[in-house]
C-alpha cells in the first residue's frame, strides 16, 4: 500500500483580491495559491496573516462582491470542475462559511481556450461567467431580496442572492478578456476578442435579464493593438474602459478615446490606486511597477454622485489624456 500526501503547500499565487472581508474597517489582502486561500490584514505598514484555508478544489477565478445590505465583502470563486461558492466571514466563529454553492457545468461545450473568466456587474445585477467558447453564462443577482436582520438570518437567506443562471451565445469565439462597465442602465459588457486573422477588437453588449438575452451595446472598437490582453473598467463619473496591450494603453468610453505609447512589455497585473479610478498601478512580467494617471476634466468633488441641479442626471466626467510614470527608476 502507498500513502500519498502533499508535502508542501502551493506557493504560486494565482489570484489576489483586496477587500473588507473580516470586518468593515479591516483592509484585507486575499491571496489564492491554487488550492489555498490566505487572508492578510493591513496593520500600519505591514501585512498580518490571519487565515490559511485549504480548499478541496483548484480555484480558477476569485472575485470580491458586496451586496447592498452587507457591511463586509463576500468572496465568489469558481473551480476547475465548474463549481462555484460564495464565501463569507462569520465573526461569531471567526471562520469563513459557505453562503451558497452550486454546479455551473453544462452537458455540451468546449472549455474556454483562455481559461475561465468571472466578473460581477458594478451595480450587483448579474455575474458573468465565461466557461465555454461561444457562451456566456449569466447568473442574475437579487441584492434587494435580503434585509440585514442579523448575521444568522442573512446567512440562512443567502442563496436568495443568486437566481437561476442562463446561457447566451456570443459571436466572438476567441475571447481574451471581459469587463462589466460602470454607469449603464442595463449591465453593459465589454468583450475583448480575436478573430481568425488574429485581429483584436472590443465590442460592448447589454444584458437583458428579463428576456434572457444580450443586445448590441453603445459602442465598439476595431483595429486594436495585436497585443491587447486586458480590460479594466473605469469607475463613475468617468466610465469607459482601459484596454491594456504590450505597447499601448487605450481609454475608450464610446464618446471619448485617448491612447498612450509605452515601452514593449507584458502587463500582468493592474489595480486601482484611487476609488474614482484616476490612478492605476501596473505590474509587468519583469517585476517593474508603473502608475497610470488619467487626466480628467472634472474635479473629484464634483463627480462622485453630484448633479448640476436638483433632479438633474449625475455629472459625467471626461478623460482627456493618459500619463504613465515608472516607479523606482
Secondary structure, DSSP 4 states (H G I P E B T S, - for coil): -------S------EEEEE--S-TT--EEEEE-SSEEEEEEEETTEEEEEEEEE-SS-EEEEEEE--TT-SS-EEEEEETTSEEEEEEEETTTTEEEEEEEEE---SS-PBPTT--EEEE-TTSSEEEEE-BTTEEEEEEB-GGG---S-HHHHHHHGGGGB---EEEE-S-SEEEEEEEESS-SSEEEEEEEE-TT--EEEEEEEEETTTTEEEEEEEEE-S--TT--EEEEPPTTT--EEEE-SSEEEEE-SS-EEEEE--S--EEEEEESSTTSSEEEEEETTS-EEEEEEEESS-GGGTSS-BSSTTPPBP---EEEEEEEES--
